[in-house]
Amino acid sequence: MKKLTSMVLLGLLLLGLMPMIMEAEESMLEPELQVKLVNYLGNRTNVSLNVLGSYTLDGTSTKLSGAKTYTVKAEQSNISLYDGSTKLITGDKVSITPDNSKNSAIINGREYQGSFSFIVESGLYVRPINKIYLEDYLKSVVPAEMYASWDKEALKVQAVAARTYAYFRLGKVINDTTSYQVYGGANMLHPNSTAAVEETAGQIVTYDGRAIDALFSASNGGMSENNHNEFGSPALPYFPIQRDDYDKKVAWNVSIQKQQINLSGLDLKNPNSWWYSAIEKDANFTEKIKSWLYQNGYSNKSIKIVSISKLAFYDKTESGRVSRGDLEFQFFVKDKFDSTGKLELQNGAMTNVIADRIRSYIGMSNMTSTLITGTNESSTAFSFAGLGNGHGVGMSQHGANNRVEVGYNYQEVLAFYYPGTTLVKKYVQHEETNAYPQVNVQLNGSDFNTGYLLKDTTFVNWNALNILNIPYTYEGNGMYLIEGRSVKTESINGDWYIPWDLISPGKIVAKQITGGYNFIYTSPIKIQLNGNDFAKGGYSHNGTTYINYNALKTLKISYTYKGSGVFYIDDRTVKAVAFNGEWYIDWKLLSPERMTLEEIPGGYNFIYTTFIKIQLNGNDFAKGGHFLNGTAFVNYYALKILNIPYTYKGSGVFVIDGNSVRAEAINGDWFIQWNLLSSGNITSKTIDGGYNLIYTAPLKIQLNGVDFAKGGYLDTNTLYINWNAIRTLNIPYTYQGSGVFLIEGRSVKAVANNGDWYLPWNLLSPDKIKSVTIDDGYNLIYTTPIKVKLNGMDFAKGGYLHNNTPYINWNALKTLNIPYKYNGNGVFVIDGRTVKAEAIKGDWFIQWDLLSPEKISSKGITGGYNFIYLP
């Protein structure tokens, strides 16, 4: 490192920034990455392909010519490779391998090194997967992640961080976007960054002997953050919060308007006249709010965000970054009107949520960090200012460059940003030449990596053990323990290769194909049928699982045996295969469209299901269901359709109404036992070909303001109340059986739900009952009209019996000449007392004994009361 003139910097160096120790360890072979090409290619149904050097089409002897342009097409579920109009090959995957690791391919005009597999993605698009050596990958990544014009020592920091980040993810298919690291192929190469990669070849950052997840961002704003505060993951010692005096402190600011849509002049009774022309001022922001609403009860609704009433960040971490935030807003739903016929203004809120969620709504490129240095709320907008670009965890790219410019070397910079770690040289680079003749290899009829002819024996890549599911342990230096046997492999072109006959002696045979061999491995595997162990088991052969024919009996699938391995199953003729003196059937042929496969340790569970028609509250449910083990299973999407609250925890586990429920994987989707969709709130009725599942959402019910334990539910926009409400409200009735009630001389038919009778609320006592919305339900108010006399004279305005107390129309004050004053909203001042009236049928009614306490008395008369006022 260059001499530092500042004694302060020297002191810091001696105390806290000691150079990272370079440790050597037993080197392994340079690994390869699999990178899905998405960023530059996008979604395309066909791509052009050119090669530089020699490439072989896997599974064939065909060589791709550099003089030609090929086309790769997605054709339904298959990938096809064309030379002009001639189809060379088609299948679920097409792969090409370079005859020399320095060769490259050009896909839609962008050059990449390595080998390639082409698959169909989302049933539509060609998706190349580039298999490339790690060092070649880095030579493209480093200039894409850091300016290649920066100091080479800074580029070395980036090279080691990027290498460690990729090494941490070995075995995983990553992509070429910012979701991982930007990878642009050979087009990105720059001499400066290439030198930085080569001069640090094989070096990664480790902690306790393991590669770290070497995170980095553009700028930490002068203060790094730890991983726990930013991501919620367990705190790691090499991600401390520390001051970074060399960071550029990239500044940012952003504003969000409070009023997103100006409502003046808009006809709220006729939204069609302006709905599609009214655009929110911060459209990108509001679109993300709408996406949240779509997932929280407003799916398939047309929404406008009208205003933002609160936008706040708080709970700063030790680094000064905010960790939580609030967002409150108002919105219209196009088909939601209030009682006056105008659009009803709705309120939405996200309270105490992770700050990065709201930041993502504002836009990561607008609010580039959560390190907020200033906030301002005006009458029209919320404004924020801050420092940094990115999450701030780990290495700051601007900080790294500034450090090397004052004399730090790359080891010292890495030691600062990842304290307590060790720099090791993990592997040596691959060989650049092919010294052995190539052999085409298939495994159970499927194309596999190229093999090599050595000592008159075909050597197969060690990954064949994984493909064939043969148990092994790697013991280092090319030694494998396979099925209890110690096998020495050969190092060929930077990877390990095994003699074919040592892969699994006695279980593998070689059949000659064009240019090589097909190695057939038949392995006994564990079989379950609908989750129960099947003693007869099965075999894996030619990439297909075969099940003993007795599975037909176990699953009760109708069949007839015709002899010589021929079975007649569900009106289909099926030919079985003989293994060890018994007949075995391709699992897919046991019962097509009713059989699905689920992987279990050591084999497979075969689930036999019958598709059934499903209705939800009487409406056809397109996703349907399956009949399995005597129970109807419904696609999990029913939870969304029925608005049942749930959280998906992964691996088929759902938390529904607070209960953990395990779904079944059927035909690539999750299906839930019907009665577990909402325990106690769902009933099943048989329909042609299936079931109608009726969901009744529990509601809170009050009767005259008092909680009603029996409750009710909402069905097709009608409120149903447990019949006991009749008794609670003292409404005269007679039960006539079979759910029929005679109420006040009216015959009312109840509905059966969960073993009890429920009545439409408005049929309890028409004209005497009204419904008022409360939190999570409704309050039903029952009032009985009564005859009223005042000092013996009939009072036309009458009264009501409410909560067992007579209420008299407020006009009685005038009739009785009781002094009063009306203050509005049902509040009267009577004899100097403030009295709150009740609203009944559009007028105000006052509790009789509050008209004038001590001066008024009550006497019962036929059908009501005579109220005597003595002033």
PyMOL commands that set and color helices and strands:
alter all, ss='L'
color gray80, all
select helices_A, chain A and resi 7-16+134-145+152-168+185-188+191-199+227-231+271-273+283-294+355-362+397-405+410-417+464-467+500-502+551-554+587-589+638-641+674-676+724-728+761-763+812-815+848-850
alter helices_A, ss='H'
color red, helices_A
select strands_A, chain A and resi 22-29+32-36+46-52+55-57+63-64+70-75+78-83+86-91+93-98+104-107+110-113+115-121+125-133+173-175+203-207+210-211+216-217+251-257+303-316+322-333+346-354+372-377+381-387+395-396+422-428+438-443+446-454+457-461+472-476+479-482+485-488+490-492+495-499+508-513+516-521+523-529+532-533+538-541+544-548+559-563+566-569+572-575+577-579+582-586+595-600+603-608+610-616+619-620+625-628+631-635+646-650+653-656+659-662+664-666+669-673+682-687+690-695+697-703+706-707+712-715+718-722+733-737+740-743+746-749+751-753+756-760+769-774+777-790+793-794+799-802+805-809+820-824+827-830+833-836+838-840+843-847+856-861+864-869
alter strands_A, ss='S'
color yellow, strands_A
deselect
rebuild
show_as cartoon
